[in-house]
């Protein structure tokens, strides 16, 4: 389905546009190269996104197959919900985790790098199936497929995936969960919001890999994108900080807006003419001349074949100011 945009029909001249779709299941990056007026992404089939009540689903092979079939550049890393029931690979038949990995192929970037030479861009993946915190989730799966036994080994694999990045490429890190070290308050970007007193629920291996890369290489890492930690906090405690500009000059971006798709109502859509439409959230990163230029959270209404940009919340602009 290709929609027509009613608002903001201005040609774009950015090196690339990164669309982030991160939930409790997988994390996705959809990449648009230099383009003008490419808007069909707004109205992808609704089954690509979670239903109005929550997450992508547990080991949802059909959704992953739909994402794999999308005919434009993308990178994917599987999360904890994508291995929700499978604790170890089956020796008798392909389980749903194996089938997800198989259909994604090279576009699954767990512990590896995916290069886009025309964009001078490389995506480096973190640890697949992450659930956050100090313990490795689905250790048997990681051991069998990647040889990972502990956090140190995991950090080494992430670090090694970035080595050999072409010198003129930017690196965007794509992980399911963010790193440790970004705060421990319940509303911090990786803060525990479900327990009294909060705590840092980031991935220590990811933080270790980033630190090692900064210390020993000249790899340019302007951005880390992840999900998992929902924007809306548990127990009605408000909203999470979704972006941090680190002391290391890396922008840490959380794209986990849950739910991402809502049914259109008079309250949620200014222009929807009936109740058959949807209201969808996207996090958009614009990169210009090798630098992150702008990051925004956008809400789009989709009614039939028509799409309308309803809201745009600016999270970051290139003057270094972050709004949250």
C-alpha positions as CSV (number, residue, x, y, z in Angstrom):
1,X,0.0,0.0,0.0
2,X,1.4,3.4,-1.0
3,X,0.0,6.4,0.8
4,X,-0.1,10.1,-0.2
5,X,1.2,12.6,2.3
6,X,-1.0,15.6,2.9
7,X,1.5,17.6,4.9
8,X,5.2,18.5,4.9
9,X,5.8,17.6,1.2
10,X,9.3,19.0,1.1
11,X,12.1,17.2,-0.8
12,X,14.8,15.7,1.5
13,X,18.5,15.9,0.7
14,X,19.9,14.0,3.7
15,X,22.5,11.4,3.3
16,X,20.2,8.9,5.0
17,X,17.0,8.7,7.0
18,X,16.9,6.1,9.7
19,X,13.5,4.8,10.8
20,X,13.5,3.1,14.2
21,X,10.9,0.6,15.2
22,X,11.8,-0.9,18.6
23,X,9.5,-2.7,21.0
24,X,9.7,-5.4,23.6
25,X,10.4,-8.0,20.9
26,X,12.8,-7.0,18.1
27,X,14.6,-3.8,17.1
28,X,14.5,-2.6,13.5
29,X,16.2,0.1,11.4
30,X,14.8,1.0,8.0
31,X,17.3,3.0,6.0
32,X,16.4,5.5,3.2
33,X,19.3,6.7,1.1
34,X,19.4,10.2,-0.5
35,X,15.9,10.7,-1.7
36,X,13.1,13.1,-2.4
37,X,9.4,12.5,-1.5
38,X,9.7,8.9,-0.4
39,X,6.6,8.5,1.9
40,X,5.3,5.0,1.3
41,X,7.0,3.9,4.5
42,X,4.3,5.7,6.5
43,X,1.6,3.3,5.3
44,X,3.3,-0.1,5.5
45,X,0.8,-2.9,6.1
46,X,-0.4,-2.8,9.7
47,X,0.7,-6.3,10.4
48,X,4.3,-5.0,10.3
49,X,3.5,-3.2,13.6
50,X,2.2,-4.4,16.9
51,X,-1.5,-4.4,17.6
52,X,-3.0,-1.6,19.7
53,X,-2.6,-3.4,23.0
54,X,1.1,-4.0,23.2
55,X,4.2,-5.9,22.0
56,X,5.2,-7.5,18.7
57,X,4.4,-11.0,20.1
58,X,6.4,-14.0,21.4
59,X,8.5,-15.7,18.7
60,X,6.2,-14.1,16.0
61,X,7.7,-15.8,13.0
62,X,5.0,-14.4,10.6
63,X,5.8,-10.8,11.6
64,X,9.6,-11.3,11.1
65,X,8.9,-12.9,7.7
66,X,6.9,-9.8,6.8
67,X,9.7,-7.5,7.9
68,X,12.3,-9.6,6.0
69,X,10.2,-9.3,2.8
70,X,10.3,-5.5,2.9
71,X,12.1,-4.4,-0.2
72,X,14.4,-1.6,1.1
73,X,17.6,-1.5,3.2
74,X,17.2,-2.5,6.8
75,X,18.9,-4.0,9.8
76,X,17.3,-6.1,12.5
77,X,18.3,-7.5,15.9
78,X,16.1,-10.0,17.7
79,X,15.1,-9.4,21.3
80,X,14.0,-11.3,24.3
81,X,10.4,-11.9,23.1
82,X,11.8,-13.4,19.9
83,X,13.2,-16.2,22.0
84,X,10.5,-16.2,24.6
85,X,9.8,-20.0,24.7
86,X,13.0,-21.4,23.1
87,X,15.7,-21.9,25.6
88,X,17.9,-24.0,23.4
89,X,18.0,-24.9,19.7
90,X,16.1,-28.1,18.7
91,X,18.1,-30.9,17.3
92,X,15.1,-32.6,15.7
93,X,13.5,-29.7,13.7
94,X,14.0,-26.0,13.1
95,X,12.4,-24.1,15.9
96,X,10.9,-20.6,15.6
97,X,14.1,-18.9,16.6
98,X,16.1,-20.7,14.0
99,X,13.4,-19.9,11.4
100,X,13.5,-16.2,12.3
101,X,17.3,-16.1,12.0
102,X,17.1,-18.0,8.7
103,X,14.5,-15.7,7.0
104,X,16.4,-12.5,8.1
105,X,19.7,-13.8,6.9
106,X,22.4,-11.1,6.7
107,X,20.0,-8.4,7.8
108,X,20.1,-9.8,11.3
109,X,23.1,-7.9,12.8
110,X,23.6,-9.7,16.1
111,X,27.3,-9.7,16.8
112,X,28.1,-8.6,13.2
113,X,28.4,-5.6,10.9
114,X,26.3,-4.7,7.9
115,X,27.8,-2.2,5.5
116,X,26.0,0.2,3.2
117,X,28.8,1.5,1.0
118,X,26.8,4.0,-1.0
119,X,25.7,5.7,2.3
120,X,29.2,5.3,3.9
121,X,27.3,3.7,6.8
122,X,27.8,0.6,8.8
123,X,25.4,-1.0,11.3
124,X,27.0,-3.0,14.1
125,X,24.8,-5.2,16.2
126,X,24.8,-5.9,19.9
127,X,23.8,-9.0,21.8
128,X,20.7,-10.8,20.4
129,X,17.8,-11.8,22.7
130,X,18.8,-9.3,25.4
131,X,16.5,-8.9,28.3
132,X,18.7,-6.2,30.0
133,X,20.5,-6.3,33.3
134,X,23.5,-8.2,34.6
135,X,22.5,-11.7,33.5
136,X,22.7,-13.1,30.0
137,X,19.3,-14.1,28.7
138,X,19.0,-17.3,26.6
139,X,22.7,-18.3,27.3
140,X,22.2,-21.7,25.7
141,X,21.1,-20.1,22.4
142,X,24.0,-17.7,22.5
143,X,26.5,-20.4,23.3
144,X,25.3,-22.7,20.6
145,X,25.2,-20.1,17.8
146,X,27.8,-17.6,18.8
147,X,30.0,-19.3,21.3
148,X,29.1,-16.8,24.0
149,X,29.6,-17.9,27.6
150,X,29.7,-14.7,29.6
151,X,29.5,-10.9,29.4
152,X,33.2,-10.5,28.7
153,X,32.9,-12.8,25.7
154,X,29.8,-11.0,24.5
155,X,31.6,-7.6,24.7
156,X,34.5,-9.0,22.8
157,X,32.2,-10.2,19.9
158,X,30.5,-6.7,19.7
159,X,33.9,-5.0,19.7
160,X,35.3,-7.4,17.0
161,X,32.2,-6.8,14.8
162,X,33.1,-3.1,14.5
163,X,36.7,-3.8,13.7
164,X,37.4,-3.5,10.0
165,X,34.7,-0.9,9.4
166,X,35.7,1.2,6.3
167,X,37.5,4.3,7.4
168,X,35.0,6.7,5.8
169,X,32.0,5.0,7.3
170,X,29.9,6.1,10.2
171,X,28.9,3.3,12.6
172,X,25.4,3.1,14.1
173,X,25.1,0.5,16.9
174,X,21.8,-1.4,16.9
175,X,21.0,-3.3,20.1
176,X,17.8,-4.6,21.7
177,X,18.6,-2.9,25.0
178,X,20.8,0.0,25.9
179,X,24.1,-0.1,27.7
180,X,24.8,0.4,31.4
181,X,26.0,3.8,32.6
182,X,23.1,6.0,31.5
183,X,21.4,6.4,34.8
184,X,19.6,4.4,37.5
185,X,16.6,6.5,38.2
186,X,13.3,4.8,37.3
187,X,12.7,7.3,34.4
188,X,16.2,7.1,33.1
189,X,16.7,5.7,29.6
190,X,17.5,2.2,30.9
191,X,16.2,2.7,34.4
192,X,14.2,0.0,36.2
193,X,10.7,1.4,36.5
194,X,9.1,-1.8,37.9
195,X,10.9,-1.9,41.2
196,X,11.0,0.6,44.1
197,X,14.2,2.7,43.9
198,X,14.9,2.0,40.3
199,X,18.3,0.8,39.1
200,X,20.4,0.5,36.0
201,X,19.0,-2.2,33.7
202,X,21.4,-1.6,30.8
203,X,23.6,-4.2,29.1
204,X,27.1,-4.2,30.7
205,X,28.7,-6.0,27.7
206,X,27.5,-3.3,25.3
207,X,28.9,-0.6,27.6
208,X,32.2,-2.4,27.7
209,X,32.4,-2.8,24.0
210,X,31.7,0.9,23.4
211,X,34.4,1.9,25.9
212,X,36.9,-0.4,24.3
213,X,36.2,0.9,20.8
214,X,36.6,4.5,22.0
215,X,39.9,3.7,23.6
216,X,41.5,1.6,20.9
217,X,40.0,2.6,17.5
218,X,39.1,5.7,15.5
219,X,35.6,4.2,14.6
220,X,33.1,7.1,14.4
221,X,30.0,6.1,16.5
222,X,27.5,9.0,16.5
223,X,24.4,7.0,17.4
224,X,23.2,3.9,19.3
225,X,19.6,2.8,18.7
226,X,17.8,0.4,21.0
227,X,14.4,-0.4,22.4
228,X,13.1,-2.8,25.1
229,X,12.6,-0.1,27.8
230,X,9.1,1.2,27.3
231,X,8.5,4.9,27.2
232,X,5.5,4.7,29.4
233,X,6.7,3.8,32.9
234,X,5.1,1.0,35.0
235,X,2.5,1.9,37.7
236,X,1.6,5.2,36.0
237,X,4.9,6.8,37.0
238,X,5.1,9.0,33.9
239,X,7.3,8.8,30.9
240,X,10.9,7.7,30.3
241,X,13.8,9.8,29.0
242,X,14.2,8.5,25.5
243,X,17.4,10.2,24.4
244,X,20.7,10.9,26.1
245,X,23.7,12.7,24.6
246,X,26.6,11.0,26.3
247,X,29.9,12.5,27.5
248,X,31.4,10.3,24.8
249,X,29.5,12.3,22.2
250,X,27.3,9.2,21.3
251,X,23.6,9.9,21.1
252,X,21.7,7.1,22.8
253,X,18.2,6.7,21.4
254,X,15.4,4.5,22.8
255,X,12.6,3.9,20.2
256,X,10.3,1.7,22.4
257,X,7.0,3.5,22.1
258,X,4.4,1.1,23.3
259,X,1.8,0.7,21.8
260,X,3.1,1.9,18.5
261,X,-0.2,1.6,16.7
262,X,-3.5,2.9,17.9
263,X,-7.0,2.9,16.4
264,X,-7.9,6.3,15.0
265,X,-10.5,8.2,17.1
266,X,-11.5,11.8,17.2
267,X,-9.1,12.3,20.1
268,X,-6.1,10.6,18.4
269,X,-6.4,11.8,14.8
270,X,-7.2,15.3,13.7
271,X,-8.0,14.3,10.1
272,X,-9.3,10.7,10.2
273,X,-12.8,10.6,8.8
274,X,-13.8,7.3,10.2
275,X,-12.7,4.7,12.8
276,X,-11.1,2.4,10.3
277,X,-7.7,4.2,10.3
278,X,-4.7,3.9,12.6
279,X,-2.4,6.2,14.3
280,X,1.3,5.1,14.2
281,X,4.5,6.1,15.9
282,X,7.9,6.3,14.2
283,X,11.2,7.6,15.5
284,X,13.1,9.2,12.7
285,X,16.8,10.0,12.6
286,X,18.2,12.3,9.8
287,X,21.9,12.2,9.0
288,X,23.5,15.0,7.1
289,X,27.2,15.1,6.0
290,X,28.2,12.4,8.4
291,X,26.5,14.0,11.4
292,X,23.2,13.3,13.2
293,X,21.2,16.4,12.1
294,X,17.7,15.8,13.7
295,X,15.8,13.1,15.7
296,X,12.1,13.2,16.0
297,X,9.2,11.2,17.2
298,X,6.4,11.3,14.6
299,X,2.8,10.2,14.8
300,X,1.1,9.5,11.5
301,X,-2.6,8.7,10.8
302,X,-3.3,6.2,8.1
303,X,-6.9,6.0,6.7
304,X,-7.3,3.9,3.6
305,X,-4.7,5.0,1.1
306,X,-4.2,8.4,2.8
307,X,-1.5,9.2,5.3
308,X,-1.1,12.4,7.3
309,X,1.7,13.5,9.6
310,X,-0.2,14.5,12.7
311,X,2.5,15.3,15.2
312,X,6.3,15.7,15.2
313,X,8.1,15.9,18.5
314,X,11.8,17.0,18.1
315,X,14.0,15.1,20.4
316,X,17.4,16.4,19.1
317,X,18.8,19.0,16.8
318,X,22.3,19.3,15.5
319,X,23.0,22.3,17.8
320,X,23.4,19.7,20.5
321,X,20.2,20.4,22.3
322,X,18.1,17.4,23.5
323,X,14.5,18.0,24.5
324,X,14.2,15.1,26.9
